[in-house]
């Protein structure tokens, strides 16, 4: 019951994993790490979540959204039609559950609409599907920075840079904070 205790976080995350609530477990693990909790036990839980997620995605559809449809969603976003972007993505997500770009773009649309918590959820889903997405880490960092969560933003910018050492935008964002 004490959120300042390491065991609180570990037990809660383990319970969510046992209930197959991996997205919630990942989100809570990220929150715990952002609050300064770290160590081998947290790293093992992160690995366990990724293993669970990747095996469950192998059992689901393998297709990703055709490039033409993805471009049309990106064009909607560039025109500032964020509500239409989200509506389109919500219609498509059931058919293309492994396409992390849908979650990445929905995160950007939510950010533009000022719905930062929804944006964070979208970026976390994108990172569950593709933890190697430098762009998703950078975008999550931007939203966390806007919320004033500088330490968490920095962590995401550094991860983006580690994944893509030539990612100028991530370096710029890191420099700003």
Backbone as CSV, one residue per row, in Angstrom:
resi,resn,N_x,N_y,N_z,CA_x,CA_y,CA_z,C_x,C_y,C_z
1,UNK,0.813,-1.212,0.000,0.000,0.000,0.000,0.850,1.266,0.000
2,UNK,2.158,1.117,0.152,3.029,2.284,0.197,3.753,2.421,-1.140
3,UNK,3.410,3.443,-1.889,3.989,3.644,-3.219,5.462,4.021,-3.184
4,UNK,5.996,4.275,-2.012,7.414,4.586,-1.889,8.254,3.335,-1.685
5,UNK,7.602,2.182,-1.559,8.295,0.911,-1.354,8.497,0.198,-2.684
6,UNK,9.699,-0.256,-2.901,10.037,-0.989,-4.123,9.121,-2.202,-4.301
7,UNK,8.838,-2.906,-3.211,8.043,-4.126,-3.288,6.621,-3.852,-3.780
8,UNK,6.074,-2.679,-3.462,4.746,-2.303,-3.954,4.720,-2.389,-5.475
9,UNK,5.702,-1.772,-6.102,5.764,-1.728,-7.561,5.983,-3.116,-8.141
10,UNK,6.910,-3.860,-7.558,7.208,-5.201,-8.065,5.986,-6.110,-7.976
11,UNK,5.307,-6.100,-6.849,4.131,-6.957,-6.665,2.998,-6.564,-7.609
12,UNK,2.771,-5.278,-7.732,1.700,-4.788,-8.590,1.961,-5.179,-10.049
13,UNK,3.177,-4.972,-10.514,3.528,-5.295,-11.895,3.416,-6.802,-12.135
14,UNK,3.905,-7.607,-11.196,3.813,-9.066,-11.327,2.352,-9.517,-11.393
15,UNK,1.506,-8.898,-10.588,0.078,-9.250,-10.602,-0.543,-8.927,-11.963
16,UNK,-0.202,-7.780,-12.527,-0.742,-7.419,-13.841,-0.273,-8.392,-14.917
17,UNK,0.989,-8.803,-14.846,1.508,-9.773,-15.809,0.750,-11.093,-15.674
18,UNK,0.531,-11.538,-14.436,-0.187,-12.788,-14.194,-1.618,-12.735,-14.741
19,UNK,-2.192,-11.533,-14.762,-3.549,-11.348,-15.286,-3.562,-11.076,-16.797
20,UNK,-2.386,-11.204,-17.437,-2.226,-10.923,-18.872,-2.578,-9.486,-19.233
21,UNK,-2.358,-8.576,-18.321,-2.582,-7.150,-18.574,-1.221,-6.510,-18.841
22,UNK,-0.599,-6.951,-19.962,0.778,-6.557,-20.239,0.916,-5.072,-20.551
23,UNK,-0.072,-4.487,-21.214,0.024,-3.055,-21.503,0.023,-2.254,-20.216
24,UNK,-0.855,-2.617,-19.289,-0.895,-1.921,-18.006,0.395,-2.162,-17.224
25,UNK,0.901,-3.410,-17.280,2.147,-3.735,-16.583,3.303,-2.915,-17.143
26,UNK,3.363,-2.789,-18.478,4.428,-2.002,-19.102,4.330,-0.542,-18.691
27,UNK,3.118,-0.018,-18.713,2.907,1.381,-18.329,3.316,1.610,-16.867
28,UNK,2.929,0.696,-15.987,3.271,0.828,-14.572,4.777,0.684,-14.363
29,UNK,5.405,-0.221,-15.106,6.854,-0.387,-15.008,7.568,0.892,-15.434
30,UNK,7.078,1.520,-16.502,7.652,2.784,-16.955,7.495,3.853,-15.877
31,UNK,6.319,3.901,-15.257,6.076,4.863,-14.182,7.037,4.625,-13.020
32,UNK,7.208,3.360,-12.647,8.110,3.034,-11.538,9.541,3.465,-11.845
33,UNK,9.990,3.188,-13.069,11.345,3.579,-13.456,11.494,5.099,-13.457
34,UNK,10.446,5.799,-13.916,10.484,7.258,-13.928,10.508,7.842,-12.519
35,UNK,9.995,7.089,-11.552,10.028,7.533,-10.154,11.344,7.163,-9.479
36,UNK,12.257,6.539,-10.237,13.582,6.247,-9.703,13.791,4.813,-9.246
37,UNK,12.777,3.966,-9.368,12.947,2.567,-9.003,13.670,1.865,-10.133
38,UNK,14.716,1.119,-9.780,15.478,0.412,-10.798,16.146,-0.791,-10.171
39,UNK,16.812,-1.536,-11.026,17.517,-2.713,-10.537,17.209,-3.931,-11.375
40,UNK,17.862,-5.001,-11.045,17.755,-6.244,-11.792,16.324,-6.772,-11.835
41,UNK,15.589,-6.652,-10.719,14.218,-7.166,-10.678,13.326,-6.430,-11.687
42,UNK,13.508,-5.125,-11.807,12.721,-4.346,-12.759,13.118,-4.697,-14.193
43,UNK,14.420,-4.898,-14.435,14.878,-5.292,-15.767,14.308,-6.653,-16.156
44,UNK,14.264,-7.578,-15.200,13.704,-8.905,-15.477,12.218,-8.824,-15.796
45,UNK,11.495,-7.971,-15.084,10.067,-7.792,-15.374,9.864,-7.205,-16.771
46,UNK,10.713,-6.254,-17.136,10.612,-5.675,-18.471,10.827,-6.753,-19.531
47,UNK,11.843,-7.593,-19.343,12.099,-8.689,-20.284,10.919,-9.652,-20.329
48,UNK,10.334,-9.918,-19.179,9.180,-10.822,-19.108,7.986,-10.246,-19.869
49,UNK,7.758,-8.950,-19.737,6.664,-8.301,-20.460,6.907,-8.398,-21.961
50,UNK,8.120,-8.090,-22.401,8.422,-8.152,-23.833,8.260,-9.557,-24.385
51,UNK,8.683,-10.563,-23.620,8.531,-11.952,-24.058,7.057,-12.311,-24.179
52,UNK,6.261,-11.928,-23.203,4.830,-12.211,-23.223,4.159,-11.537,-24.406
53,UNK,4.493,-10.269,-24.623,3.885,-9.513,-25.719,4.291,-10.089,-27.062
54,UNK,5.579,-10.378,-27.251,6.002,-10.854,-28.563,5.414,-12.222,-28.861
55,UNK,5.244,-13.098,-27.851,4.626,-14.384,-28.165,3.140,-14.228,-28.436
56,UNK,2.462,-13.309,-27.777,1.040,-13.132,-28.063,0.836,-12.511,-29.438
57,UNK,1.743,-11.638,-29.872,1.598,-11.052,-31.199,1.891,-12.061,-32.297
58,UNK,2.721,-13.060,-32.019,2.971,-14.095,-33.014,1.707,-14.892,-33.291
59,UNK,0.808,-14.943,-32.312,-0.433,-15.689,-32.464,-1.520,-14.860,-33.140
60,UNK,-1.307,-13.567,-33.322,-2.316,-12.712,-33.940,-1.933,-12.422,-35.378
61,UNK,-2.665,-11.532,-35.984,-2.408,-11.183,-37.378,-1.002,-10.635,-37.554
62,UNK,-0.419,-10.906,-38.698,0.954,-10.479,-38.919,1.035,-9.293,-39.875
63,UNK,-0.069,-8.922,-40.489,-0.016,-7.854,-41.478,0.175,-6.486,-40.835
64,UNK,0.792,-5.630,-41.607,0.857,-4.219,-41.247,0.075,-3.455,-42.301
65,UNK,-0.291,-2.280,-41.971,-1.095,-1.444,-42.861,-0.357,-1.197,-44.170
66,UNK,-1.044,-1.343,-45.304,-0.395,-1.039,-46.590,0.130,0.394,-46.615
67,UNK,1.285,0.573,-47.267,1.967,1.873,-47.291,1.059,2.999,-47.784
68,UNK,0.234,2.726,-48.791,-0.653,3.760,-49.326,-1.628,4.276,-48.287
69,UNK,-2.200,3.357,-47.507,-3.137,3.771,-46.453,-2.413,4.532,-45.343
70,UNK,-1.207,4.078,-45.029,-0.414,4.774,-44.015,-0.108,6.198,-44.468
71,UNK,0.245,6.359,-45.742,0.521,7.706,-46.270,-0.713,8.598,-46.188
72,UNK,-1.891,8.027,-46.447,-3.095,8.861,-46.389,-3.370,9.328,-44.957
73,UNK,-3.079,8.480,-43.977,-3.245,8.885,-42.572,-2.237,9.973,-42.226
74,UNK,-1.009,9.803,-42.684,0.025,10.817,-42.433,-0.367,12.142,-43.079
75,UNK,-0.941,12.096,-44.270,-1.393,13.323,-44.936,-2.500,14.006,-44.148
76,UNK,-3.431,13.227,-43.593,-4.469,13.806,-42.733,-3.828,14.524,-41.545
77,UNK,-2.832,13.869,-40.952,-2.135,14.454,-39.808,-1.449,15.759,-40.204
78,UNK,-0.770,15.747,-41.345,-0.061,16.957,-41.797,-1.021,18.105,-42.058
79,UNK,-2.261,17.788,-42.445,-3.265,18.834,-42.681,-3.940,19.274,-41.377
80,UNK,-3.556,18.657,-40.266,-4.126,19.049,-38.981,-5.482,18.440,-38.696
81,UNK,-5.857,17.410,-39.432,-7.162,16.763,-39.245,-7.016,15.624,-38.230
82,UNK,-6.672,15.994,-37.011,-6.317,15.021,-35.986,-7.480,14.142,-35.544
83,UNK,-8.673,14.685,-35.474,-9.827,13.859,-35.093,-10.102,12.801,-36.158
84,UNK,-9.939,13.164,-37.413,-10.108,12.204,-38.514,-9.002,11.149,-38.477
85,UNK,-7.799,11.562,-38.139,-6.683,10.618,-37.994,-7.049,9.559,-36.957
86,UNK,-7.513,9.997,-35.800,-7.839,9.067,-34.718,-9.015,8.175,-35.084
87,UNK,-9.995,8.735,-35.739,-11.140,7.943,-36.174,-10.707,6.855,-37.156
88,UNK,-9.870,7.224,-38.112,-9.377,6.267,-39.103,-8.547,5.176,-38.437
89,UNK,-7.650,5.570,-37.546,-6.799,4.596,-36.859,-7.636,3.650,-36.007
90,UNK,-8.630,4.175,-35.316,-9.482,3.319,-34.483,-10.226,2.279,-35.317
91,UNK,-10.576,2.623,-36.545,-11.230,1.653,-37.444,-10.247,0.580,-37.910
92,UNK,-8.987,0.932,-38.077,-7.992,0.030,-38.659,-7.246,-0.832,-37.648
93,UNK,-7.161,-0.394,-36.416,-6.281,-1.032,-35.434,-6.623,-2.502,-35.192
94,UNK,-7.880,-2.855,-35.245,-8.268,-4.256,-35.040,-7.755,-5.178,-36.130
95,UNK,-7.630,-4.655,-37.346,-7.148,-5.458,-38.467,-5.632,-5.461,-38.580
96,UNK,-4.986,-4.486,-37.982,-3.528,-4.357,-38.094,-2.915,-4.127,-36.710
97,UNK,-3.073,-5.089,-35.802,-2.628,-4.882,-34.420,-1.115,-4.804,-34.241
98,UNK,-0.345,-5.262,-35.223,1.106,-5.250,-35.084,1.755,-4.025,-35.698
99,UNK,0.969,-3.127,-36.245,1.538,-1.949,-36.892,1.741,-0.847,-35.858
100,UNK,2.948,-0.790,-35.333,3.251,0.197,-34.283,3.093,1.628,-34.787
101,UNK,3.231,1.821,-36.111,3.109,3.179,-36.659,1.715,3.749,-36.432
102,UNK,0.696,2.903,-36.417,-0.658,3.398,-36.137,-0.710,4.017,-34.742
103,UNK,-0.062,3.367,-33.785,-0.038,3.907,-32.425,0.852,5.148,-32.340
104,UNK,1.936,5.138,-33.082,2.835,6.290,-33.085,2.111,7.525,-33.643
105,UNK,1.403,7.333,-34.737,0.669,8.458,-35.345,-0.487,8.888,-34.449
106,UNK,-1.177,7.928,-33.827,-2.271,8.335,-32.930,-1.712,9.127,-31.751
107,UNK,-0.518,8.754,-31.277,0.121,9.529,-30.211,0.373,10.967,-30.632
108,UNK,0.830,11.136,-31.869,1.080,12.482,-32.390,-0.229,13.273,-32.498
109,UNK,-1.283,12.599,-32.956,-2.580,13.281,-33.084,-3.115,13.684,-31.707
110,UNK,-3.033,12.777,-30.752,-3.470,13.119,-29.391,-2.657,14.281,-28.828
111,UNK,-1.368,14.297,-29.117,-0.516,15.397,-28.650,-1.005,16.719,-29.223
112,UNK,-1.292,16.739,-30.520,-1.769,17.962,-31.160,-3.106,18.420,-30.581
113,UNK,-3.915,17.456,-30.120,-5.203,17.798,-29.524,-5.080,18.154,-28.038
114,UNK,-3.845,18.083,-27.505,-3.623,18.413,-26.109,-3.999,17.297,-25.142
115,UNK,-4.242,16.104,-25.662,-4.611,14.956,-24.828,-3.343,14.140,-24.529
116,UNK,-2.534,14.671,-23.633,-1.203,14.129,-23.392,-1.215,12.732,-22.777
117,UNK,-2.150,12.461,-21.879,-2.200,11.116,-21.288,-2.548,10.064,-22.340
118,UNK,-3.474,10.393,-23.233,-3.822,9.468,-24.322,-2.630,9.291,-25.263
119,UNK,-1.873,10.359,-25.484,-0.674,10.275,-26.331,0.347,9.333,-25.715
120,UNK,0.554,9.450,-24.405,1.506,8.578,-23.714,1.085,7.126,-23.850
121,UNK,-0.204,6.857,-23.688,-0.702,5.481,-23.854,-0.405,4.961,-25.260
122,UNK,-0.643,5.783,-26.258,-0.394,5.361,-27.644,1.082,5.073,-27.878
123,UNK,1.944,5.954,-27.396,3.380,5.735,-27.586,3.853,4.487,-26.831
124,UNK,3.301,4.257,-25.647,3.664,3.045,-24.910,3.227,1.789,-25.668
125,UNK,2.063,1.833,-26.303,1.620,0.685,-27.112,2.554,0.486,-28.298
126,UNK,2.956,1.584,-28.931,3.893,1.488,-30.055,5.198,0.847,-29.595
127,UNK,5.654,1.214,-28.402,6.923,0.680,-27.895,6.806,-0.762,-27.415
128,UNK,5.625,-1.177,-27.009,5.429,-2.586,-26.682,5.589,-3.421,-27.955
129,UNK,5.020,-2.936,-29.043,5.105,-3.652,-30.316,6.511,-3.574,-30.888
130,UNK,7.097,-2.388,-30.841,8.429,-2.196,-31.413,9.291,-1.374,-30.450
131,UNK,9.926,-2.050,-29.484,10.748,-1.315,-28.515,11.987,-0.684,-29.132
132,UNK,12.276,-1.000,-30.386,13.452,-0.449,-31.071,13.122,0.793,-31.901
133,UNK,11.943,1.352,-31.727,11.540,2.529,-32.491,12.095,3.804,-31.843
134,UNK,13.154,4.319,-32.441,13.750,5.564,-31.944,12.735,6.703,-32.018
135,UNK,11.953,6.724,-33.079,10.961,7.786,-33.256,9.919,7.765,-32.131
136,UNK,9.440,6.574,-31.765,8.450,6.486,-30.688,9.040,6.927,-29.355
137,UNK,10.293,6.556,-29.087,10.939,7.009,-27.853,11.076,8.536,-27.839
138,UNK,11.485,9.107,-28.961,11.623,10.562,-29.050,10.273,11.249,-28.849
139,UNK,9.241,10.725,-29.526,7.913,11.325,-29.412,7.371,11.229,-27.985
140,UNK,7.596,10.081,-27.347,7.175,9.931,-25.957,7.918,10.941,-25.084
141,UNK,9.205,11.137,-25.366,9.984,12.127,-24.621,9.397,13.528,-24.747
142,UNK,8.954,13.880,-25.937,8.363,15.202,-26.172,7.129,15.402,-25.290
143,UNK,6.257,14.391,-25.252,5.028,14.500,-24.457,5.360,14.563,-22.965
144,UNK,6.283,13.719,-22.532,6.667,13.733,-21.119,7.282,15.078,-20.739
145,UNK,8.053,15.649,-21.640,8.638,16.977,-21.393,7.537,18.018,-21.238
146,UNK,6.536,17.955,-22.104,5.415,18.906,-22.002,4.684,18.781,-20.675
147,UNK,4.643,17.554,-20.147,3.975,17.330,-18.862,4.878,17.704,-17.688
148,UNK,6.119,18.104,-17.974,7.045,18.484,-16.914,7.814,17.315,-16.324
149,UNK,7.709,16.148,-16.938,8.414,14.960,-16.465,9.770,14.875,-17.172
150,UNK,10.658,15.777,-16.771,11.939,15.974,-17.454,12.832,14.737,-17.380
151,UNK,12.906,14.105,-16.223,13.756,12.920,-16.072,13.306,11.804,-17.021
152,UNK,12.006,11.577,-17.090,11.473,10.543,-17.982,11.684,10.926,-19.448
153,UNK,11.534,12.209,-19.749,11.770,12.676,-21.123,13.220,12.425,-21.511
154,UNK,14.123,12.758,-20.608,15.552,12.557,-20.872,15.852,11.079,-21.143
155,UNK,15.276,10.202,-20.342,15.475,8.760,-20.525,15.055,8.331,-21.931
156,UNK,13.924,8.850,-22.395,13.437,8.477,-23.720,14.290,9.073,-24.838
157,UNK,14.747,10.299,-24.671,15.628,10.893,-25.677,16.935,10.095,-25.778
158,UNK,17.479,9.721,-24.626,18.720,8.941,-24.630,18.521,7.576,-25.288
159,UNK,17.371,6.964,-25.047,17.078,5.666,-25.680,16.962,5.846,-27.193
160,UNK,16.320,6.914,-27.631,16.195,7.187,-29.067,17.576,7.360,-29.693
161,UNK,18.443,8.071,-29.014,19.807,8.299,-29.521,20.604,7.001,-29.543
162,UNK,20.421,6.191,-28.518,21.115,4.895,-28.485,20.680,4.023,-29.667
163,UNK,19.391,4.046,-29.978,18.867,3.250,-31.090,19.263,3.816,-32.449
164,UNK,19.372,5.152,-32.515,19.729,5.811,-33.768,20.693,6.957,-33.448
165,UNK,21.997,6.664,-33.458,22.992,7.670,-33.061,23.042,8.910,-33.964
166,UNK,22.358,8.907,-35.098,22.342,10.087,-35.969,20.996,10.819,-35.915
167,UNK,20.196,10.554,-34.895,18.850,11.126,-34.780,18.951,12.557,-34.238
168,UNK,19.071,13.507,-35.160,19.309,14.909,-34.804,18.205,15.489,-33.926
169,UNK,16.954,15.160,-34.212,15.846,15.715,-33.429,15.934,15.287,-31.964
170,UNK,16.308,14.034,-31.721,16.437,13.559,-30.347,17.574,14.289,-29.627
171,UNK,18.688,14.515,-30.327,19.789,15.289,-29.734,19.319,16.702,-29.417
172,UNK,18.581,17.305,-30.342,18.070,18.656,-30.133,17.149,18.702,-28.914
173,UNK,16.225,17.734,-28.811,15.296,17.706,-27.683,16.037,17.504,-26.370
174,UNK,17.049,16.649,-26.381,17.871,16.429,-25.193,18.591,17.718,-24.804
175,UNK,19.109,18.424,-25.798,19.784,19.692,-25.537,18.861,20.741,-24.941
176,UNK,17.614,20.755,-25.369,16.631,21.721,-24.851,16.394,21.495,-23.363
177,UNK,16.291,20.243,-22.960,16.025,20.005,-21.529,17.294,20.098,-20.709
